[in-house]
Amino acid sequence: DALVWTAAHAGELGGDPDRIGVMGDSAGGNLAAVVALMAREEGGPTVRHQALVYPATDLTDELRETESYRANTRGIVLSNADMEVFHGHYVTVDDDPFDWRLSPLHAPDLSGLPPAVVVVAGLDPLHDVGVRYAEALVAAGGQARVEDFHVMPHGFLSFPYFCRGAK
C-alpha cells in the first residue's frame, strides 16, 4: 500500500513515479525485497532499484545452518537469541516460513526484479542469507551487487559516530 500510495503521489512529494526504489535494513530489508516481488507479481508500480541492507531474506530453519549464523552466536549487536525473539514475533506456528512473503530467498521466481545493492556485515548472523539472496537474483538473470563490510556488525550503518568504519 505504501508503494502504491507513493507512486500515486510522487509528484506532490517532489519525486518521479518512474524512478521509485525500495530500501530497508534488517527486517526492513526483508520488507523491501518482498515489496519488489509483490510489485512485479501485481503489475506495478514499477520499482527501479532495491537497496537491501543486512536483509533477513530467509526465515526458515535453513538460516540456522549458515556459517554466519553459527559463527555469530553472541553477535555484537544482533545475537542468535535476539534472532529467535524477532523470528517469534514475525513468524507464527501457522505460517509457512518458505512463503516468499516471509522468506524472499525462497520465491519460486526471482527473475524480472529491479537491480539490487545488498549490503552485508561480516559480524552478522544474516551475512550469508544476504549474499545468497544477491546470488539468487543474479542466477535468475537479474543484477545484484554485494557490498560486504567484513569487520562490521549488524546495524553498523546506525553507528557512524561510534565506529569510524561505519561512515
NUBA-832649 format. One record per atom (N, C-alpha, C): residue in three letters; z, x, y. Coordinates in steps of 0.02 Angstrom, whole numbers, plus 50000, padded with zeros to 5 digits. Each point is the difference from the previous one (the first is absolute). Layout:
BEGIN
ALAZXY...
REM end
This chain:
BEGIN
ASP500005004149940ASP500004995950060ASP500005004350063ALA500385005549999ALA500025004450058ALA499325003150014LEU499665002049947LEU499335002950008LEU499524994950029VAL500004993949972VAL499564994750024VAL500144998450073TRP500644999550017TRP500194998550069TRP499785005650047THR500125006249980THR499825005750041THR499245000250012ALA499614998949948ALA499275000050008ALA499794994550047ALA500304994249994ALA499824994350043ALA500205001150073HIS500525003950012HIS500265001150067HIS499905007150025ALA499575003849968ALA499905007050018ALA499815000850073GLY499564995950025GLY499795000450070GLY500584999250048GLU500424995249986GLU500594998850042GLU500485005949998LEU500005003649946LEU500455005649991LEU499705006650026GLY499384999650024GLY499665006050023GLY499705004149944GLY499914996849943GLY499725003449942GLY499304997749983ASP499725003049950ASP499334998549977ASP500054997249929PRO499824993749988PRO500074997149934PRO499575003449947ASP499515004050022ASP499585003649953ASP500275007049983ARG500595001650027ARG500295006649988ARG500744999449981ILE500144995749953ILE500694998949978ILE500185004749942GLY500585003050006GLY500275004049946GLY500694997549981VAL500225001749941VAL500674998349978VAL500395006449988MET500654999850014MET500415005849990MET500704997849980GLY500315003849957GLY500694998749982GLY500305005949964ASP500675000450003ASP500325005449963ASP500494997149949SER500035003449943SER500444998149945SER499814992949975ALA500474995350003ALA499834993149981ALA499454997250045GLY499995002250063GLY499474998050045GLY499325002849980GLY500005005849968GLY499395002849973GLY499744995749943ASN500464997449960ASN499824995349948ASN499674993850032LEU500324997350051LEU499744994050033LEU499325001350031ALA499915005850032ALA499365001550031ALA499445000549948ALA500155003249943ALA499505000549946ALA499834993149973VAL500514995849991VAL499894993249975VAL499604995950050VAL500155000750064VAL499624996350052VAL499265001949998ALA499865006549992ALA499305002249995ALA499664996849940LEU500354999849944LEU499734996849939LEU499904992650011MET500494996750030MET499954992750011MET499424998450047ALA499915004050053ALA499464998950047ALA499325000649964ARG499945004949956ARG499385000749962ARG499904994049954GLU500534998049965GLU499964994449953GLU499844993450035GLU500274999150060GLU499934993650034GLU499445000050053GLY499595005350001GLY499435000250045GLY500175001450072GLY500545003450013GLY500165002050069GLY500684997850022PRO500175001950059PRO499645004250047PRO499875007049972THR499495003250027THR499815006749977THR500525005150024VAL500245003849953VAL500455005550015VAL499585006449996ARG500025003950052ARG499585006150004ARG500355006349977HIS500674999949998HIS500365006049980HIS500694998249974GLN500255004249955GLN500684999349975GLN500375006650012ALA500594999650027ALA500445005950006ALA500634998249961LEU500085003249943LEU500554998549955LEU500475006049997VAL500594999150026VAL500475005650007VAL500554999249947TYR500055005049957TYR500434999949940TYR500054992949972PRO499414997349979PRO499984993049978PRO500294998949930ALA500304994349991ALA500244997849934ALA499434996049968THR499575003449963THR499404996749973THR500074997849928ASP500565001849969ASP500104998249929ASP500734998049991LEU500114993649988LEU500684997549989LEU500144998549927THR499585002849956THR500104999149928THR500475005549975ASP500184999649937ASP500435005249970ASP499645006749997GLU499345000050008GLU499625006450000GLU500235004550056LEU500244997250055LEU500255004050056LEU500545004749975ARG500454997649958ARG500575003949977ARG499805005949955GLU499374999949978GLU499755005349956GLU499655005650038THR499904999150066THR499655005150038THR500455006150011GLU499685005750007GLU500375006250011GLU500414999650065SER499704997250052SER500364999850064SER500614995549997TYR499964994749962TYR500584995549993TYR500565003649963ARG499825003449946ARG500505003549960ARG500295006050038ALA499595003350041ALA500225006050035ALA500444998450061ASN499974993850024ASN500364998350061ASN500554994849987THR500355000949946THR500534995449980THR500494998950057ARG500195005350034ARG500464999650056ARG499625001850063GLY499494996150015GLY499585001350057GLY500385000950065ILE499735004150044ILE500335001550064ILE500094993650041VAL499494996050004VAL500034993850038VAL499974993949953LEU499605000549948LEU499904994549954LEU500145002449929SER500544997549970SER500175001949932SER499724994949950ASN500045001849937ASN499794995249949ASN500444993949999ALA500655000950014ALA500454994350004ALA499794995350057ASP499805002950057ASP499744995950055ASP499384996349979MET499565003549964MET499374996949977MET500164993949956GLU500495000649957GLU500174994449957GLU500264994150040VAL500405001250051VAL500264994650042VAL499424996550035PHE499555004050031PHE499434997050035PHE499554996249952HIS499895002949941HIS499594996749949HIS500294993249982GLY500664999849991GLY500344993749983GLY499944994750054HIS499955002050062HIS499914995250054HIS499284997550005TYR499535003949976TYR499294998450009TYR499684996849939VAL500215002249941VAL499704997649937VAL500544996449960THR499884993649987THR500484996249960THR499825000549926VAL500454997649957VAL499875000349928VAL499424995549980ASP499834995150042ASP499454995649986ASP499325002750023ASP500015005350040ASP499375002950026ASP499685004649949ASP499345000450003ASP499635004949960ASP499915006150044PRO500345005549986PRO499955005950043PRO499305003050001PHE499574998249952PHE499315002450000PHE499554995950045ASP500244994550027ASP499614996050047ASP499835004450060TRP499365000350018TRP499795004650053TRP500324998350067ARG500254994050008ARG500354998350062ARG500695003250004LEU500245002649944LEU500625003949999LEU499855007449991SER499515001449957SER499825006949983SER499265001050011PRO499785001350061PRO499285000650013PRO499665005349958LEU500365004949976LEU499715005149956LEU499704996749938HIS500264994449980HIS499764996649939HIS499504994550013ALA499724999850060ALA499474995050014ALA499425001349952PRO499704994849973PRO499455001049953PRO499385003050033ASP499944999550066ASP499415002650035ASP500215002650068LEU499945006450010LEU500175003050065LEU499385001950040SER499424997649978SER499395001550037SER499954995750063GLY499595002350046GLY499874996250061GLY500584999750049LEU500485004549993LEU500565000250047LEU499855005050056PRO500344999250056PRO499875004550056PRO500255007149985PRO499735004950036PRO500255006949991PRO500755000250012ALA500325004849967ALA500735000550004ALA500225007150013VAL500535000650038VAL500395006250004VAL500664998249967VAL500195003949950VAL500624999049964VAL500445006050013VAL500554998950035VAL500485005350016VAL500554999849948VAL500135005749969VAL500535000449950VAL500475005850017ALA500604999549974ALA500525005150012ALA500195003049932GLY500035006649998GLY500145003449937GLY500694998749971LEU500494998550043LEU500684998749977LEU500144992650000ASP499564996249970ASP500014992750002ASP499854997349931PRO500414995449975PRO499854996949935PRO499324996549998LEU499744998050058LEU499364996450004LEU499395004650006HIS500115006550004HIS499455004750010HIS499424998749952ASP500145000049936ASP499464999849950ASP499624993450000VAL500344994450012VAL499634993650000VAL499574999450063GLY500195003350055GLY499575000250059GLY499375003949985VAL500085005849969VAL499425004149982VAL499564996349950ARG500304996949950ARG499624996249950ARG499604994450032TYR500284996650051TYR499644994650033TYR499395002850036ALA500085005550035ALA499435003150034ALA499465002049949GLU500215002949945GLU499525001949947GLU499644993949972ALA500374994549991ALA499704993849974ALA499494997150049LEU500155000450065LEU499524997750050LEU499355004049996VAL500065006549994VAL499415004349995VAL499634998649935ALA500364999349945ALA499684998549936ALA499624993450002ALA500214995450043ALA499664993550007ALA499425000450050GLY499855006050024GLY499445000850046GLY500194999850074GLY500644999950014GLY500234999850069GLY500155006950028GLN500245000050061GLN500185006250034GLN500765000150010ALA500315005549982ALA500725000850011ALA500155007350009ARG500435001450047ARG500235006850012ARG500765000149993VAL500255004749963VAL500725000849992VAL500235005550048GLU500524998350038GLU500345004950042GLU500685001149967ASP500095005749969ASP500595001449960ASP500475004850036PHE500574997650020PHE500515004050034PHE500515002049947HIS499885005849970HIS500365002249939HIS500755000650008VAL500245002050057VAL500725001250008VAL500354994750041MET499704994250004MET500294994450039MET500284994749953PRO500534996650021PRO500274994449961PRO499664993450021HIS500124995049960HIS499784993250017HIS500274998250069GLY499584996950041GLY500224997750066GLY499985005350054PHE499715005949985PHE500045005550048PHE499694998550068LEU499514995650003LEU499694998550065LEU500494996750048SER500544997349974SER500514996950042SER500495005050030PHE499935006349981PHE500485005150022PHE499675005950037PRO499584998850050PRO499655005650032PRO500465004750038TYR500594997850019TYR500455004450037TYR500535003249955PHE500034997449939PHE500475002749951PHE499695006149964CYS499354999549988CYS499665005149962CYS499365001950035ARG499945006350018ARG499415002550036ARG499354998549962GLY500025000549934GLY499414998749959GLY499764992850001ALA500454995450018ALA499824992950002ALA499554998550060LYS500035004150052LYS499564999050057LYS499285001049981
REM end
